[in-house]
């Protein structure tokens, strides 16, 4: 099968875009021919370079929704771009076009192209929360436009988790043609975890008996890096031997650095530049700390599960991701029971084993690819 994966081109480092690399690699392993269509904007260079290791890359002069002055309104009304994109896709002649949207209003011009090109299609939406829910500006018009565009698109829509599927069904006021296919990640080989983890701890000056909590993500408001720091300070009050590392860059990096420097915590809280491979950092950690305001199904959490790490997570995310619970994660509650759990290495190790088992049972590369493969075949069968 010849699959064209289409990126709305928001950037190379978000999980919703990296997902295309993971899916493309998994489809290739199952014998399919994959290609990536993406903007020629330089911010997509990193993602395209990674994809080129196993698939063809097609670059096009395309402006992402959030580069436009009027965002989704301008994107929705841009028929010229949609027509140019249709010509580009037809020239490649795939068996199926898989459009990857970060949220409801993202890439509405590409959604129009996907509906008009006459090729079998599938569209994945990672964040299905409405603009009103996300407290965006002028939410009523943005939600109205996104709903109209998604209703016009008649091919299957995919959410990355059952909770997001329900959001999408409520938003569109129908559950027809909406599917839930969880993201997949590589199942790490844990045989070298201790050796690799010890080397990383030595590199960053973290003692073997210190509690190390790691976070991975862009430093943007959605990921709440400052909340990470505030909770880290609460942990240090209870567990002075704890250490913290955040992997990632972004607009809040300067504020983060100032916060740490002002409190003289640079010896216990560190920030590392972005890196595409975080396996070694996860192998060094005892737990994964994630406090985002909202999510779809973040690859960072799935990679932590693959590495055998329990997730220390806020109540709002526990409600959104019910597969995380007291057997494989640590809930941040006002009662402070999290402190007792974090202070117990045996309990953390047990929850980590359960986390790994969850990754194996629900979030493997092959399982994700097999589900999409079935959906592609169904989409192809529906087109005369």
Sine and cosine of phi, psi and omega as CSV:
sin_phi,cos_phi,sin_psi,cos_psi,sin_omega,cos_omega
0.00,0.00,0.66,-0.75,0.00,-1.00
-0.97,-0.22,0.94,-0.35,-0.13,-0.99
-0.93,-0.38,0.80,-0.61,0.09,-1.00
-0.97,-0.23,0.92,-0.39,0.05,-1.00
-1.00,-0.04,0.83,-0.56,-0.12,-0.99
-0.93,-0.36,0.83,-0.56,0.01,-1.00
-0.99,-0.17,0.69,-0.73,0.12,-0.99
-0.97,0.23,-0.09,1.00,0.24,-0.97
0.92,0.40,0.75,0.66,0.07,-1.00
-0.99,0.16,-0.35,0.94,0.00,-1.00
0.38,-0.92,0.20,-0.98,-0.10,-0.99
-1.00,-0.01,-0.21,0.98,-0.21,-0.98
-0.91,-0.42,-0.11,0.99,0.05,-1.00
-0.97,0.26,0.51,-0.86,-0.01,-1.00
-0.88,0.48,-0.54,0.84,0.00,-1.00
-0.92,0.39,-0.37,0.93,0.08,-1.00
-1.00,-0.05,-0.65,0.76,0.04,-1.00
-0.86,0.51,-0.46,0.89,0.07,-1.00
-0.79,0.61,-0.57,0.82,0.00,-1.00
-0.91,0.41,-0.59,0.81,0.06,-1.00
-0.91,0.41,-0.71,0.71,-0.02,-1.00
-0.90,0.43,-0.71,0.70,0.00,-1.00
-0.92,0.40,-0.68,0.73,0.01,-1.00
-0.87,0.49,-0.67,0.74,0.02,-1.00
-0.90,0.43,-0.66,0.75,-0.02,-1.00
-0.93,0.37,-0.63,0.78,0.04,-1.00
-0.92,0.40,-0.63,0.78,0.04,-1.00
-0.88,0.48,-0.66,0.75,0.01,-1.00
-0.89,0.46,-0.41,0.91,0.02,-1.00
-1.00,-0.05,0.15,0.99,0.13,-0.99
1.00,-0.08,0.17,0.98,-0.01,-1.00
-1.00,-0.05,0.38,-0.93,0.07,-1.00
-0.99,-0.14,0.84,-0.54,-0.08,-1.00
-0.87,-0.50,0.49,-0.87,0.10,-1.00
-0.65,-0.76,0.47,-0.88,0.03,-1.00
-0.92,-0.40,0.80,-0.60,0.13,-0.99
-0.97,-0.24,0.81,-0.58,-0.05,-1.00
-0.51,-0.86,0.29,-0.96,0.04,-1.00
-0.90,0.44,0.47,-0.88,0.08,-1.00
-0.99,0.16,0.03,1.00,0.03,-1.00
-0.86,0.51,0.66,-0.75,-0.06,-1.00
-0.85,0.53,-0.44,0.90,-0.02,-1.00
-0.91,0.41,-0.24,0.97,0.02,-1.00
-1.00,-0.07,-0.03,1.00,-0.07,-1.00
-0.86,0.51,-0.68,0.74,-0.07,-1.00
-0.91,0.42,-0.71,0.70,0.01,-1.00
-0.90,0.44,-0.69,0.73,-0.02,-1.00
-0.90,0.43,-0.60,0.80,0.02,-1.00
-0.90,0.43,-0.63,0.78,0.02,-1.00
-0.93,0.38,-0.65,0.76,-0.02,-1.00
-0.93,0.38,-0.56,0.83,-0.06,-1.00
-0.89,0.46,-0.26,0.97,0.01,-1.00
-0.92,0.40,-0.34,0.94,-0.04,-1.00
-0.65,-0.76,-0.16,0.99,-0.04,-1.00
-0.57,-0.82,0.23,-0.97,0.01,-1.00
-0.97,0.25,0.56,-0.83,0.02,-1.00
-0.86,-0.51,0.79,-0.61,0.03,-1.00
-0.91,-0.41,0.86,-0.51,0.00,-1.00
-0.96,-0.27,0.61,-0.80,-0.06,-1.00
-0.63,-0.77,0.57,-0.82,0.05,-1.00
-0.96,0.30,0.98,-0.18,-0.12,-0.99
-0.66,-0.75,0.66,-0.75,-0.01,-1.00
-0.97,-0.26,0.87,-0.50,0.01,-1.00
-0.90,0.43,0.45,-0.89,-0.01,-1.00
-0.76,0.65,-0.69,0.73,-0.12,-0.99
-0.99,0.11,0.02,1.00,0.18,-0.98
-1.00,-0.05,-0.12,0.99,-0.02,-1.00
-1.00,-0.02,0.56,-0.83,-0.03,-1.00
-0.88,0.47,-0.68,0.73,-0.04,-1.00
-0.96,-0.28,0.33,0.94,0.16,-0.99
0.75,0.67,-0.85,-0.52,-0.16,-0.99
-0.91,0.42,-0.50,0.87,0.03,-1.00
-0.89,0.45,-0.75,0.67,0.00,-1.00
-0.91,0.42,-0.64,0.77,0.00,-1.00
-0.90,0.43,-0.70,0.71,-0.03,-1.00
-0.90,0.44,-0.59,0.81,-0.06,-1.00
-1.00,0.08,-0.10,0.99,-0.10,-1.00
-1.00,0.09,0.99,0.14,-0.01,-1.00
-0.96,0.29,-0.48,0.88,-0.02,-1.00
-0.89,0.46,-0.70,0.71,0.05,-1.00
-0.89,0.46,-0.68,0.74,0.00,-1.00
-0.86,0.51,-0.67,0.74,0.00,-1.00
-0.92,0.40,-0.65,0.76,0.02,-1.00
-0.91,0.42,-0.62,0.78,0.01,-1.00
-0.92,0.39,-0.65,0.76,0.04,-1.00
-0.84,0.54,-0.70,0.71,0.01,-1.00
-0.88,0.48,-0.65,0.76,0.01,-1.00
-0.89,0.46,-0.70,0.71,-0.03,-1.00
-0.94,0.35,-0.67,0.74,-0.01,-1.00
-0.90,0.44,-0.55,0.83,0.03,-1.00
-0.90,0.44,-0.59,0.81,0.04,-1.00
-0.96,0.28,-0.47,0.88,0.07,-1.00
0.84,0.54,0.85,0.53,0.06,-1.00
-0.98,0.20,0.27,-0.96,0.12,-0.99
-0.98,0.21,-0.48,0.88,0.00,-1.00
-0.48,-0.88,0.60,-0.80,0.06,-1.00
-0.95,-0.31,0.87,-0.50,0.00,-1.00
-0.93,-0.36,0.96,-0.27,0.00,-1.00
-1.00,0.04,0.72,-0.69,-0.03,-1.00
-0.92,-0.40,0.94,-0.34,-0.01,-1.00
-0.96,-0.28,0.67,-0.75,0.00,-1.00
-0.97,0.25,-0.59,0.81,-0.01,-1.00
-0.49,-0.87,-0.09,-1.00,-0.12,-0.99
-0.89,0.45,-0.64,0.77,-0.11,-0.99
-1.00,-0.05,-0.11,0.99,-0.06,-1.00
-0.95,0.32,0.69,-0.72,0.17,-0.99
0.88,0.47,0.67,0.75,-0.02,-1.00
-0.94,0.34,-0.43,0.90,0.10,-0.99
-0.93,0.37,-0.61,0.79,0.06,-1.00
-0.94,0.34,-0.56,0.83,0.06,-1.00
-0.90,0.44,-0.65,0.76,0.07,-1.00
-0.88,0.47,-0.69,0.72,0.01,-1.00
-0.88,0.48,-0.66,0.75,0.00,-1.00
-0.89,0.46,-0.56,0.83,0.03,-1.00
-0.97,0.22,-0.45,0.89,-0.10,-1.00
-1.00,-0.09,-0.24,0.97,-0.18,-0.98
-0.97,0.24,-0.26,0.97,0.02,-1.00
0.98,0.20,0.12,0.99,0.02,-1.00
-0.98,-0.17,0.50,-0.87,0.10,-1.00
-0.83,0.55,0.63,-0.77,-0.09,-1.00
-0.59,-0.81,0.30,-0.95,0.09,-1.00
-0.57,-0.82,0.58,-0.81,0.04,-1.00
-0.76,-0.65,0.81,-0.58,0.07,-1.00
-0.98,-0.20,0.72,-0.69,0.06,-1.00
-0.86,-0.52,0.87,-0.49,-0.10,-0.99
-0.99,0.16,-0.75,0.66,0.03,-1.00
-0.96,-0.27,0.93,-0.36,-0.07,-1.00
-0.97,-0.22,0.14,0.99,0.08,-1.00
-0.95,0.31,0.61,-0.79,-0.06,-1.00
-0.95,0.30,0.27,-0.96,0.07,-1.00
-0.89,0.46,-0.56,0.83,0.06,-1.00
-0.90,0.44,-0.70,0.71,0.03,-1.00
-0.88,0.48,-0.63,0.78,-0.04,-1.00
-0.99,0.13,0.03,1.00,0.04,-1.00
0.86,0.52,0.66,0.76,0.04,-1.00
-0.98,0.19,0.27,-0.96,0.05,-1.00
-0.95,0.31,0.52,-0.86,-0.03,-1.00
0.65,0.76,0.84,0.54,-0.11,-0.99
-0.91,0.42,-0.51,0.86,-0.10,-1.00
-0.91,0.42,-0.69,0.73,-0.01,-1.00
-0.95,0.31,-0.60,0.80,-0.01,-1.00
-0.92,0.38,-0.65,0.76,0.04,-1.00
-0.93,0.37,-0.63,0.78,0.00,-1.00
-0.89,0.46,-0.70,0.71,-0.01,-1.00
-0.92,0.39,-0.70,0.71,-0.01,-1.00
-0.89,0.46,-0.66,0.75,0.00,-1.00
-0.90,0.44,-0.70,0.72,-0.01,-1.00
-0.88,0.48,-0.69,0.72,-0.02,-1.00
-0.92,0.40,-0.68,0.73,-0.03,-1.00
-0.94,0.35,-0.56,0.83,0.05,-1.00
-0.94,0.35,-0.53,0.85,0.03,-1.00
-0.94,0.35,-0.52,0.85,0.02,-1.00
-0.97,0.23,0.86,-0.51,-0.16,-0.99
-0.98,-0.20,-0.02,1.00,0.00,-1.00
-0.99,0.12,0.12,-0.99,-0.01,-1.00
-0.87,0.49,0.63,-0.77,0.10,-0.99
-0.94,-0.35,0.64,-0.77,-0.06,-1.00
-0.83,-0.56,0.77,-0.64,0.18,-0.98
-0.97,-0.25,0.37,-0.93,-0.15,-0.99
-1.00,-0.06,0.07,1.00,0.03,-1.00
-0.25,-0.97,0.41,-0.91,-0.07,-1.00
-0.86,0.51,-0.62,0.79,-0.01,-1.00
-0.90,0.44,-0.64,0.77,0.04,-1.00
-0.94,0.33,-0.53,0.85,0.07,-1.00
-0.89,0.45,-0.68,0.73,0.03,-1.00
-0.89,0.45,-0.64,0.77,0.07,-1.00
-0.85,0.53,-0.71,0.70,-0.05,-1.00
-0.92,0.39,-0.65,0.76,0.03,-1.00
-0.89,0.45,-0.67,0.75,0.04,-1.00
-0.91,0.41,-0.62,0.79,-0.02,-1.00
-0.92,0.40,-0.67,0.74,-0.02,-1.00
-1.00,0.03,-0.15,0.99,0.01,-1.00
0.90,0.44,0.49,0.87,0.09,-1.00
-0.30,-0.95,0.53,-0.85,0.07,-1.00
-0.97,-0.25,0.02,1.00,0.01,-1.00
-0.87,0.49,0.64,-0.77,0.08,-1.00
0.85,0.53,0.29,0.96,0.05,-1.00
-0.97,-0.24,0.79,-0.62,-0.05,-1.00
-0.84,-0.55,0.33,-0.94,0.11,-0.99
-0.87,-0.50,0.89,-0.46,0.08,-1.00
-0.79,-0.62,0.95,-0.31,-0.02,-1.00
-0.89,0.46,0.53,-0.84,0.12,-0.99
-0.88,0.48,0.38,-0.93,0.05,-1.00
-0.82,-0.57,0.43,-0.90,0.04,-1.00
-0.69,-0.72,0.26,-0.96,0.08,-1.00
-0.91,0.42,0.69,-0.72,0.10,-0.99
-1.00,0.03,0.96,-0.27,-0.09,-1.00
-0.90,0.44,0.54,-0.84,0.15,-0.99
-0.98,0.20,0.92,-0.39,-0.10,-0.99
-1.00,0.05,0.04,1.00,-0.08,-1.00
-0.90,0.43,-0.46,0.89,-0.01,-1.00
-0.96,-0.27,0.25,0.97,-0.09,-1.00
-0.86,0.52,-0.73,0.69,-0.06,-1.00
-0.91,0.42,-0.70,0.71,-0.02,-1.00
-0.90,0.44,-0.74,0.67,0.00,-1.00
-0.91,0.41,-0.68,0.73,-0.01,-1.00
-0.88,0.47,-0.66,0.75,0.03,-1.00
-0.90,0.44,-0.62,0.78,0.01,-1.00
-0.91,0.42,-0.65,0.76,0.02,-1.00
-0.92,0.40,-0.68,0.73,0.02,-1.00
-0.88,0.48,-0.65,0.76,0.02,-1.00
-0.90,0.44,-0.65,0.76,-0.01,-1.00
-0.88,0.48,-0.62,0.78,-0.08,-1.00
-0.97,-0.25,0.19,0.98,0.11,-0.99
0.94,0.35,0.58,0.82,0.02,-1.00
-0.96,-0.29,0.87,-0.49,-0.03,-1.00
-0.91,0.42,0.46,-0.89,-0.02,-1.00
-0.88,0.48,-0.55,0.84,-0.05,-1.00
-1.00,-0.03,0.10,0.99,0.07,-1.00
-1.00,0.09,0.60,-0.80,0.10,-1.00
-0.97,0.24,0.87,-0.49,-0.01,-1.00
-0.92,-0.40,0.84,-0.54,0.07,-1.00
-0.92,-0.40,0.74,-0.67,-0.08,-1.00
-0.87,-0.49,0.57,-0.82,0.15,-0.99
-0.78,-0.62,0.51,-0.86,0.04,-1.00
-0.73,-0.69,0.80,-0.60,0.04,-1.00
0.22,-0.98,0.24,-0.97,0.09,-1.00
-0.94,0.33,0.59,-0.81,0.02,-1.00
-1.00,0.06,0.98,0.22,0.00,-1.00
-0.78,-0.63,0.32,-0.95,-0.07,-1.00
-0.80,0.60,-0.62,0.78,-0.02,-1.00
-0.84,0.54,-0.60,0.80,-0.06,-1.00
-0.99,0.13,-0.20,0.98,0.07,-1.00
0.80,0.61,0.85,0.53,0.02,-1.00
-0.91,0.43,-0.49,0.87,0.03,-1.00
-0.95,0.31,-0.58,0.81,0.10,-1.00
-0.89,0.45,-0.58,0.81,0.10,-1.00
-0.84,0.55,-0.72,0.69,-0.01,-1.00
-0.90,0.43,-0.67,0.74,-0.02,-1.00
-0.90,0.44,-0.65,0.76,0.03,-1.00
-0.95,0.31,-0.56,0.83,0.08,-1.00
-0.86,0.52,-0.65,0.76,0.01,-1.00
-0.92,0.40,-0.55,0.84,0.08,-1.00
-0.92,0.39,-0.65,0.76,0.03,-1.00
-0.90,0.44,-0.66,0.75,-0.03,-1.00
-0.90,0.44,-0.50,0.87,0.07,-1.00
-0.90,0.44,-0.58,0.81,0.00,-1.00
-1.00,0.00,-0.61,0.79,-0.11,-0.99
-0.77,-0.64,0.99,0.12,-0.10,-0.99
-0.88,0.47,-0.31,0.95,-0.02,-1.00
-0.99,0.10,-0.02,1.00,-0.05,-1.00
-0.94,0.33,0.49,-0.87,0.06,-1.00
-0.72,-0.70,0.42,-0.91,-0.13,-0.99
-0.66,-0.75,0.65,-0.76,0.07,-1.00
-0.68,-0.73,0.78,-0.62,0.12,-0.99
-0.94,-0.33,0.75,-0.66,0.04,-1.00
-0.95,-0.30,0.92,-0.40,0.02,-1.00
0.51,-0.86,0.33,-0.94,0.03,-1.00
-0.84,-0.54,0.10,-1.00,0.07,-1.00
0.42,-0.91,-0.11,-0.99,-0.14,-0.99
-0.92,0.40,-0.36,0.93,-0.02,-1.00
-0.99,-0.13,0.17,0.99,-0.05,-1.00
-0.89,0.46,-0.68,0.73,-0.02,-1.00
-0.90,0.43,-0.66,0.75,0.03,-1.00
-0.90,0.43,-0.64,0.77,0.07,-1.00
-0.85,0.53,-0.79,0.62,-0.05,-1.00
-0.87,0.50,-0.64,0.77,0.02,-1.00
-0.91,0.42,-0.68,0.74,0.00,-1.00
-0.86,0.51,-0.73,0.69,-0.03,-1.00
-0.92,0.39,-0.70,0.71,-0.04,-1.00
-0.91,0.41,-0.64,0.77,-0.04,-1.00
-0.89,0.46,-0.50,0.87,-0.03,-1.00
-0.98,-0.21,0.09,1.00,0.05,-1.00
0.83,0.56,0.72,0.70,-0.03,-1.00
-0.94,-0.34,0.25,0.97,-0.04,-1.00
-0.88,0.47,-0.33,0.94,0.01,-1.00
-0.99,0.11,-0.21,0.98,-0.02,-1.00
-0.85,-0.52,-0.31,0.95,0.02,-1.00
-0.83,-0.56,0.87,-0.49,-0.05,-1.00
-0.84,-0.54,0.47,-0.88,0.09,-1.00
-0.83,-0.56,0.77,-0.64,0.00,-1.00
-0.94,-0.34,0.48,-0.87,0.08,-1.00
-0.89,0.45,0.27,-0.96,0.02,-1.00
-0.85,0.53,0.63,-0.78,0.15,-0.99
-0.62,-0.78,0.64,-0.77,-0.08,-1.00
-0.96,0.26,-0.46,0.89,-0.01,-1.00
-0.93,-0.36,0.94,-0.35,-0.06,-1.00
-0.95,-0.30,0.14,0.99,-0.06,-1.00
-0.81,0.59,-0.73,0.68,-0.08,-1.00
-0.89,0.45,-0.63,0.78,0.03,-1.00
-0.91,0.42,-0.64,0.77,0.02,-1.00
-0.92,0.39,-0.61,0.79,0.03,-1.00
-0.89,0.45,-0.45,0.89,-0.02,-1.00
-0.99,0.15,-0.31,0.95,-0.16,-0.99
-1.00,0.07,0.32,-0.95,0.13,-0.99
-0.99,-0.15,-0.43,0.90,0.01,-1.00
-0.36,-0.93,0.31,-0.95,-0.01,-1.00
-0.93,-0.37,0.84,-0.54,-0.06,-1.00
-0.98,-0.22,0.87,-0.50,-0.09,-1.00
-0.68,-0.73,0.87,-0.49,-0.11,-0.99
-0.79,-0.61,0.50,0.87,-0.05,-1.00
-0.85,0.52,0.43,-0.90,0.00,-1.00
-0.96,0.29,-0.62,0.78,0.05,-1.00
-0.41,-0.91,0.35,-0.94,-0.04,-1.00
-0.49,-0.87,0.22,-0.98,0.25,-0.97
-1.00,-0.07,-1.00,-0.09,0.19,-0.98
-0.68,-0.74,1.00,0.02,-0.18,-0.98
-0.91,0.42,0.74,-0.67,0.05,-1.00
-0.88,0.47,-0.52,0.86,-0.01,-1.00
-0.86,0.51,-0.66,0.75,0.03,-1.00
-0.93,0.38,-0.68,0.74,0.00,-1.00
-0.90,0.43,-0.61,0.79,0.06,-1.00
-0.91,0.41,-0.59,0.81,0.07,-1.00
-0.90,0.45,-0.68,0.73,0.05,-1.00
-0.87,0.49,-0.68,0.73,0.01,-1.00
-0.87,0.49,-0.57,0.82,0.01,-1.00
-0.99,0.17,0.01,1.00,0.02,-1.00
0.98,0.21,0.58,0.81,-0.01,-1.00
-0.94,-0.34,0.71,-0.71,0.18,-0.98
-0.96,0.29,0.55,-0.84,0.01,-1.00
-0.99,-0.14,0.80,-0.60,0.14,-0.99
-1.00,-0.03,0.90,-0.43,-0.30,-0.95
-0.61,-0.80,0.47,-0.88,-0.07,-1.00
-0.99,0.16,0.40,-0.92,-0.06,-1.00
-0.85,0.53,-0.58,0.81,-0.03,-1.00
-0.90,0.44,-0.59,0.81,0.02,-1.00
-0.97,0.22,-0.51,0.86,0.07,-1.00
-0.89,0.46,-0.60,0.80,0.05,-1.00
-0.93,0.37,-0.56,0.83,-0.02,-1.00
-0.98,0.19,-0.42,0.91,-0.06,-1.00
-0.78,-0.63,0.97,0.24,-0.11,-0.99
-0.92,0.39,-0.17,0.99,0.09,-1.00
-0.94,0.35,-0.26,0.97,0.13,-0.99
-1.00,-0.02,0.78,-0.63,-0.05,-1.00
-0.46,-0.89,-0.17,-0.99,-0.08,-1.00
-0.92,0.39,-0.17,0.98,0.03,-1.00
-1.00,0.06,-0.39,0.92,-0.09,-1.00
-0.75,-0.66,0.02,1.00,-0.07,-1.00
-0.60,-0.80,0.08,-1.00,0.04,-1.00
-0.80,-0.60,0.89,-0.45,-0.02,-1.00
-0.99,0.13,0.69,-0.72,0.08,-1.00
-1.00,0.06,0.96,-0.27,-0.03,-1.00
-0.86,-0.51,0.31,-0.95,-0.01,-1.00
-0.94,0.34,-0.37,0.93,-0.02,-1.00
-0.94,0.33,-0.32,0.95,0.05,-1.00
0.99,0.15,0.29,0.96,0.03,-1.00
-0.92,0.40,-0.36,0.93,0.03,-1.00
-0.85,0.52,-0.54,0.84,-0.03,-1.00
-0.91,0.42,-0.64,0.77,0.02,-1.00
-0.91,0.42,-0.65,0.76,0.00,-1.00
-0.92,0.40,-0.71,0.71,-0.02,-1.00
-0.91,0.41,-0.42,0.91,0.00,-1.00
-0.99,0.11,-0.06,1.00,-0.07,-1.00
-0.92,-0.38,0.99,-0.11,-0.04,-1.00
-0.85,0.53,-0.60,0.80,-0.02,-1.00
-0.91,0.41,-0.65,0.76,0.01,-1.00
-0.93,0.38,-0.64,0.77,0.06,-1.00
-0.89,0.46,-0.66,0.75,0.00,-1.00
-0.90,0.43,-0.64,0.77,0.02,-1.00
-0.90,0.43,-0.71,0.71,0.01,-1.00
-0.92,0.39,-0.52,0.85,0.06,-1.00
-0.91,0.42,-0.64,0.77,0.06,-1.00
-0.89,0.45,-0.65,0.76,0.04,-1.00
-0.92,0.40,-0.57,0.82,0.05,-1.00
-0.89,0.45,-0.70,0.71,0.03,-1.00
-0.89,0.46,-0.66,0.75,0.01,-1.00
-0.88,0.47,-0.63,0.78,0.04,-1.00
-0.88,0.47,-0.69,0.73,0.03,-1.00
-0.87,0.49,-0.67,0.74,-0.02,-1.00
-0.91,0.42,-0.61,0.79,-0.10,-0.99
-0.99,0.13,-0.47,0.88,-0.15,-0.99
-0.80,-0.60,-0.35,0.94,-0.21,-0.98
-0.76,-0.65,0.59,0.81,0.03,-1.00
-0.99,0.12,0.40,-0.92,0.10,-1.00
-0.78,0.62,-0.79,0.61,-0.14,-0.99
-0.91,0.42,-0.61,0.79,0.01,-1.00
-0.90,0.43,-0.68,0.74,0.04,-1.00
-0.88,0.47,-0.74,0.67,-0.05,-1.00
-0.89,0.45,-0.64,0.77,-0.01,-1.00
-0.90,0.44,-0.62,0.78,0.01,-1.00
-0.93,0.38,-0.66,0.75,0.05,-1.00
-0.93,0.37,-0.61,0.79,0.02,-1.00
-0.84,0.54,-0.70,0.71,0.02,-1.00
-0.90,0.44,-0.63,0.78,0.00,-1.00
-0.93,0.36,-0.63,0.78,0.07,-1.00
-0.87,0.50,-0.73,0.69,-0.04,-1.00
-0.89,0.46,-0.61,0.80,0.02,-1.00
-0.93,0.37,-0.64,0.76,0.02,-1.00
-0.90,0.44,-0.65,0.76,0.01,-1.00
-0.91,0.41,-0.66,0.75,-0.03,-1.00
-0.91,0.42,-0.41,0.91,-0.04,-1.00
-0.99,0.14,-0.24,0.97,-0.01,-1.00
-0.99,-0.11,0.82,-0.57,-0.01,-1.00
-0.87,0.50,0.00,0.00,0.00,0.00
